[in-house]
Amino acid sequence: MTKRITIFGAAFVLIQFLGGSALAEKIDECNTDTCINYFEQYRKAAKRGHSLAMLTLGQFYHHGYGTPKNEKMALKFFKKAARAGYTSAQFKAGYIYMTSKDLQDLDKAQDYLEKAAKYEYDGADFLLGMMYLDEKYGVQDLAKADNHFANAYQRKHEQLPNVVKFINAKYESPDKAFPELYSLLNQKPLVTNENGELAWYDDGVEVITITSPPLQTTFNRQLVTFRKAIKSTGTRFKGKTCVERLTCLQRAEIADATDFRHLFLDGFSGNAYAQ
């Protein structure tokens, strides 16, 4: 798992563990015998009731790792893992419900993404902001978009400079249409990079990122835990106590591979909705 450490002078402060770091190895399409073998092992573990296996299996189906891509099956297992308390599964279920051509359900997308955003899952506020900004989703609400983009700005989401660029071009008075976001922009403005594009400012904080182990190492470590018997907890969720389910929402050990560039609005850049 990736550790992020911030340095203030000579002091080292541990900030958080990141399951979605850009430097962590991500699940991608793969049809080798090794990938197929991992898929089968996780499928069996998920069938035995292991919620972490369900989450990873959802990622396998979503990205085509060891199996053909299948959004419907990916959503099925993300929803199972979400019920077991995985914030990353809530995010992925919301992403599919928001963007899928065949499975789109914006009410369910909002529900799942709001839950993930509540626990500050990276990208959830950005997706909600895009949903409320882009007319194509049919739920446009600039006040809600403003609130979610402001939250995403505070966490320096990678695509926020492009959002600001779009808003500046589209709205005559962007600061009035998006007061929360532009209040933050006034406090800590974006900068213009060498290519003339808006980019994140340097906040002067040195960050040391320790990358996570290779995927196969993570898979093997998880599979060892799946050999243990699942204890009954008196709930309908196997392997988790009520306290764990209600108060300890979890993140994936494996980096999320969501490509937010596919969510650009018309006018941002390139082919707006290429998949």
Buried (B, 14 or more C-beta within 10 A) or exposed (E): BBBBBBEEEEEEEEEEEBBBBEEBBBBEEBEEEEBBEBBEBBBBBBEEBBBBBBBBBBBBBBBBBBBEEEBEBBBBBBBBBBBBBBBBBBBBBBBBBBBBEEBEBBEBBBBBBBBBBEBEBBBBBBBBBBBBBBEEBEBEEBEBBBBBBBBBBBEEBBBBBBBBBBBEEEEEEBBEBBBBBBEBBEEEEBEEEEEEEBEBEEEEEEEEBEBBBEBEEBBEEBBEEBEEEEEEBEEEBBBBEEEBBEEEBBBBBBBBBBEBBEBBBEEBEEEBEEE
